[in-house]
Amino acid sequence: MATIGSIASVRPVFAKQAPESLGALRLWLTSMAALVFAMVVVGGATRLTGSGLSITEWQPLVGTLPPLSDAAWLEAFHKYQQIPQYQTLNKGMSLGAFKGIFWWEWSHRQLGRVIGLAFLIPFLFFLVRGRVKGVLAWNLGGLFALGGLQGALGWYMVASGLSVRTDVSQYRLAAHLLLASALFAALIWTALDVARGSHRHIHLKTLATGSTVWAAVVLFAIFFQIGAGALVAGLKAGLAYNTWPLMDGHLVPSDLLILHPTWVNLFENSATVQFDHRMFAYALTALIVWHVIRVVRSADDDRQRTSAVCLIAILVAQVALGIWTLVSQVPLSLALAHQATAMMLLATSVWHLYTLVRE
């Protein structure tokens, strides 16, 4: 999130831009945010279908093309047959079934390549034409570098499941999703700045107001909950208990602390990970409701009230989807809708914070 804060000094860049130039920049950045959103959803489908380990090599250039012949498909399938996931969980899988999981992972990687090119080519064009300069140019260059890091982190995540494990590390999965979320948030913030047409500085007195502080707390709490959700997905903890509001009749199930040392339960015990995700969801809901009531009562700007109301509306949808997904035993469609709505909640919280700090 350092990128977001550092954009505060780019006022001179925007002030010299023609309206049509700003419109092109805004469309580009909004499109990039939409692509990252799609990437997160496809990544969720890749994880939930167990497809992430179907491609056992990282070939940024050669891997652009899928297998184009029967021999190539058999070779890819043979490589998959050498890893623990196949030998332990999918022994006897048909070539047709393998193609089904292969296409999810290939699509995820291909979308990552598309995002890289869709960012780099327009960025270079705007840079050469002088439409981005100074701090804005450095921030955009930093976002591109973080996108490259995200690709490397994705492979680092996949590599965790190729030798001993039958799935990817939930720690690396959470890091991968959180970095994607940070990129998504930074793109939205930058697009909002461009949409204003002329940049206005953040004043320290604005940052010190209670509403602004709590809006920032809400934003980072949503990040935390997204990370907790990644642990749920990584451990398939959504299947540990499928009743609500109690967990098989208990508010606190008996198997929360069965692993040793105790702290490991927070990250590796499916029951504990689901319990934590539930409890933090309740806390986050209370926090957002309290904050929105406070803003609606005290704000003197209609944009602030509107963004606050949108925040709570999406929160209600997200809570309902979370419960529905849980009691339905995590079907793919509902799980993806839940993840997509989490990103929408994050986007709305970024917008809400923006309305409070930009004067």
Secondary structure as the mmCIF struct_conf table of DSSP 4:
data_model
#
loop_
_struct_conf.conf_type_id
_struct_conf.id
_struct_conf.beg_label_comp_id
_struct_conf.beg_label_asym_id
_struct_conf.beg_label_seq_id
_struct_conf.end_label_comp_id
_struct_conf.end_label_asym_id
_struct_conf.end_label_seq_id
HELX_RH_AL_P HELX_RH_AL_P1 ALA A 2 SER A 6
HELX_RH_3T_P HELX_RH_3T_P1 ILE A 7 SER A 9
HELX_RH_AL_P HELX_RH_AL_P2 ARG A 11 ALA A 15
TURN_TY1_P TURN_TY1_P1 LYS A 16 LYS A 16
HELX_RH_AL_P HELX_RH_AL_P3 PRO A 19 LEU A 48
TURN_TY1_P TURN_TY1_P2 THR A 49 GLY A 50
TURN_TY1_P TURN_TY1_P3 GLY A 52 LEU A 53
BEND BEND1 SER A 54 SER A 54
TURN_TY1_P TURN_TY1_P4 PRO A 60 LEU A 61
HELX_RH_3T_P HELX_RH_3T_P2 VAL A 62 THR A 64
BEND BEND2 LEU A 65 LEU A 65
HELX_LH_PP_P HELX_LH_PP_P1 PRO A 66 PRO A 67
BEND BEND3 SER A 69 SER A 69
HELX_RH_AL_P HELX_RH_AL_P4 ASP A 70 TYR A 80
TURN_TY1_P TURN_TY1_P5 GLN A 81 GLN A 82
BEND BEND4 ILE A 83 ILE A 83
HELX_RH_AL_P HELX_RH_AL_P5 PRO A 84 PRO A 84
HELX_RH_PI_P HELX_RH_PI_P1 GLN A 85 LEU A 89
TURN_TY1_P TURN_TY1_P6 LYS A 91 GLY A 92
HELX_RH_AL_P HELX_RH_AL_P6 LEU A 95 VAL A 128
TURN_TY1_P TURN_TY1_P7 ARG A 129 GLY A 130
BEND BEND5 ARG A 131 VAL A 132
HELX_RH_AL_P HELX_RH_AL_P7 GLY A 134 ALA A 159
TURN_TY1_P TURN_TY1_P8 SER A 160 VAL A 164
BEND BEND6 THR A 166 ASP A 167
HELX_RH_AL_P HELX_RH_AL_P8 GLN A 170 ARG A 196
BEND BEND7 GLY A 197 SER A 198
HELX_LH_PP_P HELX_LH_PP_P2 HIS A 201 HIS A 203
HELX_RH_AL_P HELX_RH_AL_P9 LEU A 204 LEU A 207
TURN_TY1_P TURN_TY1_P9 ALA A 208 ALA A 208
BEND BEND8 THR A 209 THR A 209
HELX_RH_AL_P HELX_RH_AL_P10 GLY A 210 LEU A 235
TURN_TY1_P TURN_TY1_P10 LYS A 236 LYS A 236
HELX_RH_3T_P HELX_RH_3T_P3 ALA A 237 LEU A 239
TURN_TY1_P TURN_TY1_P11 ALA A 240 ALA A 240
BEND BEND9 TRP A 244 LEU A 246
STRN STRN1 MET A 247 MET A 247
TURN_TY1_P TURN_TY1_P12 ASP A 248 GLY A 249
STRN STRN2 HIS A 250 HIS A 250
BEND BEND10 LEU A 251 VAL A 252
TURN_TY1_P TURN_TY1_P13 SER A 254 LEU A 257
BEND BEND11 LEU A 259 PRO A 261
HELX_RH_3T_P HELX_RH_3T_P4 THR A 262 VAL A 264
HELX_RH_AL_P HELX_RH_AL_P11 ASN A 265 GLU A 268
HELX_RH_AL_P HELX_RH_AL_P12 SER A 270 SER A 298
HELX_RH_AL_P HELX_RH_AL_P13 ASP A 302 VAL A 327
TURN_TY1_P TURN_TY1_P14 SER A 328 GLN A 329
HELX_RH_AL_P HELX_RH_AL_P14 LEU A 332 VAL A 357
#
